[in-house]
């Protein structure tokens, strides 16, 4: 009986790989960013080598605390349990301790994230999550998360958009790392203005009290939690979610994002206008 059951588990995986291989032969996959044909002999998660080099920043280029890219050298920082951060960290006391960033919110990475908003199947977000897992494996292992929580979207915005990218992001991380995904632990309790046109202080006021912990009493108590979102600008949204989780008993909170935007003060791209983050 055990042998029969093991064979039953094997066949679905075999069929999936076989059909995927046939599909690649019939319709060779292209890079999701530049649409050039992919070299399938090199695992790329549907991004070519050149696009990966353009999208992924070196870990030495961003602050390990707030994720700010291209800021001044580290100083004291004020984050909970964090290593020294950057000058950006002086402006806010973060409730999360570390931030893992894939790249800078510009060019092809920005275009992909904007396209994710209309991708109801989550293909773009899922493959971007795989790219982050591959390129930031060490940083994620250092965080050693025990549960991953996507930044929740208000039901009204979810209704009109039809998708919430952080959920796909969280599910891929949870599947790969073998940890639970808490999609129902934090709820967005009120509709907030889009963050992109607000000044930094206004962003924090905008999301203050906009989230509530709705999970069971000990769901995150004493656990290391990882918050995931598509873009971070000032960190206001993730900071408020982290505050709620810490008050619910989380031992520590880290953040992982696809991109870090720097707003109108961006030293790398001063004309860039980030999305709601």
N, C-alpha and C positions, 0 to 999 in steps of 0.2 A: 504493500500500500504506500509506503514511504517513497519507494522508487517511482511509482506512478504519479504521486503528487509532485515530486521534483521535476519530472518531465513536463507536467502540466504548467509549472511555473516557467520552464525554459522556453517553451514554444512561443508565447507572446513576445518575449524579448527578441527571439530569433526572427520572428515575422516582422517586427518593427525595424530591426536593422536591415533585413533583406529588402523590405519595401523602400526604406530610405536610400539604400544603395541603388536600387532600380530607378528611383526618382532622380538621383544625381546623374545617372547615365543619360536618361531621357531629357532632363532639363537641368543642365549643369548650374549649380548655385552661383550667384553673384554676391559681391560684397554689399552689405546693407547700407553702407555709407556712400560709396562711389559707384556702385553697380558694375564694377569690373569683374570678370570671371575669377573665381577663386581657385587656388591650387589646393585641391582636396587632400594632397599628401601631407599638408601642414595643418594641424588642428588650429582653427582660427575662430571658431564660433561665429562664422559668417561675417568676419571683417578681415580685409586683406592686411598684409603686413604694413603697408604704407599708411593706411588709415589708423591702424593701431598705434603706430609711432606718433601720428599727429594728435590723436585723442588722449593718449595716456601720458600724464606728467610723472616725472620721477618723484619718488617719495620725499626726496630732499628739497623739493620745490614748494611744498605746502606745509603749513603749521600742523603739527600732530594733534593739537588741541581743537582749534576751530576750523582747520582746513583752509585758511586763507592762503592764496597763492601769490607769490611774488612780494610778500610783505617784508618788513625790516627784520633783522636778526632777533632771535629769541630773547625774552626778558623773564620777569618773574611769573606772569600769568596768575589767574585767580580761580581756575576751574577746580571742581571737586576731585581730589585725588589725581590731578593731572600733572604731567611733567611741564616744565616751563613752556609757555606759549609765545606768541608774538605780540607786536604792538596792538594788533586787532583785539587781542584778548583783554587788554586793559580797559576796553570800553564796556565790557559786560561780564558778569559773573555767570559762567555757564554751569548748567546743572548736569551736563554730560562731561565725561573726562577725556574722550579721544574722538577724533574724526578720521575716517578713512575716505579718501577722495580718489576717483578714477582720473578725472581730467578737468580742464578749464572750460567753463561754459561759453564756448565760442566755436565758430566754423562748423565742421561736420558733426561734432558732438552736440552742439546746440540744435542743429537741424534734426538730428535723430530724436532728441528729447521732445522737440515740438511735434514731430511726427507720431511719437508715442501716444499723444493725447487723442488721436483718432484711430489708434490701433486697438480695437476691442478684443482681439485675440491675444494680445500681450506678447506677440512674437518679438518685437523690438526690445521691450523691457526685459524679457526673459534672456535673450541673447546678450544684452548689455550686462545683465547680472552675471552671466557666465564669464564674460570678459573681465569683470571686476574680481570675481572669485579667483580667476587664473592669475591676474596681475597683482593682486593684493592679498595673496594667500597668507603670507607671513604676518601682515598687519592684522588680519582677521583672527589668525591663530593667537596672536598676542592678546587680543581682546577676550578670547575664549568665551564667546556668548553662550548662554544656556537657553535663550529664547529670543526670537526676532519679532519685532513689532513694526508694521508699516504705519507711516503717518496717515491717519484716517482722513477721509474726504467727507464733507457734509453731504447728506443724502440728496439735497436739491442739485448740487453741482454734479454729483455722481449720476443722477437721473439724466441730465442733459448731455454729459460727456459720454456716459456709458462705460467708462473704465477708470480704474485707479492704478496707475503704474506701480506705486510702491507695493501693492499687494502681489503683483507678479514678481517683483524684485524680492520680496520677503519669502515667497514660496520657493523660489530657486535657491536662495541661501539656506533656507531651512532644510530643503531636500538634500543639498550637497553636504552641509555640515551635520546633518542628522539631528537637528534640534526642532522643537515645536515652533509653530508660527501663531502668534497671538493677534489674529485679525479682529477679535471681538473683546480685546482688553481695554482699549481706549476708544472713546467716542467723541466725535466733534459735535459739541452740544449746541452750537449756534453758527449761523452763516456769517462769514467774515469777508470784508472787502478784499479784493485781490491785492497781494502784497507789492506787486511790481512798481506801482506808482507812489508808494509811501516812503517817507524818509525813515532812516533806521529806528529812531525812537518811536515813530508812529507804528512801525511794524510790531514792536513788542507790545504796545498798548492794544493793537488790533487783535492779537491772538491771546491776550491775557484772559484766562478763565474760559477759553474757547474749547477746552478739552476736559474730559472727565474719565476717571478710571471706573470701568463697569464690569471688570472681571471678578472672579470669585476672590474671596478675602486674601488667600495666601498664594495667588497665582504667580506673583513675581517676588514674593518675600524672600530676601536673601539671595536672589539670583542676579546674574550678570545679563543685562538686557541690551540688545542691539536694535536701535531705531534705524529704519531705512527710508529714504526719500529720493526723489529724482534729482532735485537741485537744492543747494543751500546758498543763500545770499548773506544775510546777517546772522542766520542761525536762530532767529526768533521762534519760528515754528517748532523746530526740533527741541529748542530749549524749553518751551512750554510743555511739550509732550514728555520730555525728560523730567521736568519738575513733578508732573502728575505721577510718573512711574516711581520716582524716588520717594514721594509721599506714600505710595502704596507699598513701600518696603524694599524696592530693588536695591541690591547691594552696590551696583554700579551701572552706569548707562553709557554706551558708546553710540556713535552715529556712523553710518555708511551712506554715501551719496554718489550718484553717477558724476555729478559736476558741481563745481564751486564757482558761483558768480560773485563778482566783487562790486556790482553796482556802478554808479557813475564815477566812483573814485578808483575804478579798476586801473592799476598801473600797467596792465598788459593790454587792455582793450577799453579805453576810456569812453567809447561811444556805445558800448554794449548795453542793452536794456534787458535785464534778467526777467524770467517769468516769475509767477507767484511762488515764493519760497521763504 
